[in-house]
Amino acid sequence: MATVHFIQQGKGGVGKSVIASFLYQVLRHQGKDVVAFDTDPVNATLLGYKEFKVVPIDIVRQGQVDARAFDELLEGLYSLPDNSHAIVDNGASSFLALGNYMKDISLIQLLEEKGHQVFFHSVVTGGQAIGDTISGLKVLADGFAPTPIVVWLNPFFGEIRLDGKGFEEFTFYQEYGSKFYATIQLPQVNKDTLGRDLEELFAKRQGFETAIASCQYIAVRSRLKRYWEQLIGIVDLAGITG
């Protein structure tokens, strides 16, 4: 049995590829066999991490998303070795195309019949995109029950609150919370210090362990190391790494 993680969110620019990279690194740190598939036709961010094992899936043909190109993805997922993990990073522009393909061929059922465990991962962010990210999460919850969903709360763009209420107090959560396998709250960061450190790390497409080992500044190493240790802990508590 393998574990397949689909990173899905219809809103762009909210940290899907960041979440994919975090999950990849934690799994690798835990000694797992991990492969990633980058299907984003606009911003193949995950593919830029040269230290990761990433397979690009070209789903754009003549300027249009070609759902049949996902057949290559299915072949790769179906043949995963036991005890391995696969991460599928998908772009906002192909969010609906991948969802429709999954339904058309009963992809989740095919993978589960093979013995694979499947998780969806979606991002909810603060700031102006909070409503759009909740809408994207709702699409997953409505369209792919009872496949377990892991919700990542990303506070980088602002506090995740509506009318003074936290995420688990939202009306949306009261209705859909039972469908969520786990909620991962990413640590809040000071944008002037660790926030800038992380932005530089993302821009360089570096993993945490590589960045910590190569950084010449003690303070930066210390901040990144502390965040990395927190990240390992919260992902481990979610119970998704097997």
C-alpha positions, 0 to 999 in steps of 0.5 A: 500500500502507498499513500497519495496526497493530492494538493488541491485548491481553486484559488491561486497564490495561497501557498499550495506548492509551499504546502507540497514542499513542506509535506515532501520534506517532512516525509523525507525527513522521516525516511519515507520513499517520496515522489512528487508530481507537478501538474501546474501548467502555469507555475511549476514551482515544485519542479524547481526544487532540484533536491526533490524527486519531482516528475512533471506532467505536461497537461497543457496541449496547444494552450488548452488543459488536456485531461487525457494527459492525466492518464500518465499521472494515473499510471505513475500513482497506480504503480507506486511501491508499498510504503511509499508516498506520492504528492500531486501538486496541482495548479489553480488553473487546472483545479477543475480539470483534475477534479473532473478527470478524477470523477470521470474515471473514478480515480480515487476508487481505482487507487483505493482498490489497488490498496493505496490510501488517498488524502486531499490537502487544501489550504485556507489562508487569511486576508482577502483570499479567505472567502475564495479558499473556503469556497475551494475547500467546499468544492472538495468536501462536496465533490469527493466525500468520503475521501479524507481531507487535510486542511492547512491553515496558512496565516502568512497573508493575515489572521484566519478569522471571520467576524472575530471567530476562529476557523473552527467557529466558522459556520462553514466548519460547523457544517463540514468539519466532520469531513476533515481528517486533520487541520494543520495550523502553520505557525505564525511568523514575524514577517520582518524576520522569519517571514523574510527568511522563508521568502528567501528560502522559497525563492531559492527553492531550497529545502529546510535542511539544505538552507540551515546547513548552508546559511552563514548567519546564525540568527537565520539558521536558528529561526529556520531550525526552530520553524522546521522543528515545529513543522515536523511536529505538527505534521506528525501529529496529523497522522498522515505520514504513516 
